[in-house]
Amino acid sequence: MTQHPTQATGDKTRQALTEFAHLLEQHPGKSRKELLQEVEMKFDLTPVECTFLNQNFEK
């Protein structure tokens, strides 16, 4: 997924967090790390965005 010029900074991260929350509900048996990796790839997050998500939501 590519970022559109009109897309505000942080929109991808917010979308990824929303998707992550849905995946947690749908797949309670999967690890948070695995689910985070899925959304990081799906939303083509930057290394900084990935680090933020991993530090704050992996546990």
ZIPE-V718709 format. One line per field, one symbol per residue. ss: DSSP state (H for helix, E for strand, L for the rest). psi: psi as a letter, one per 40 degrees, with the letter a starting at -180 (. if undefined). A space follows every 10 residues. Layout:
BEGIN
ss=???
psi=???
END
This chain:
BEGIN
ss=LLLLLLLLLL HHHHHHHHHH HHHHHHLLLL LHHHHHHHHH HHLLLLHHHH HHHHHHHLL
psi=hihidehihe dddddddddd ddddddgeei iddddddddd ddefiidddd dddddeed.
END
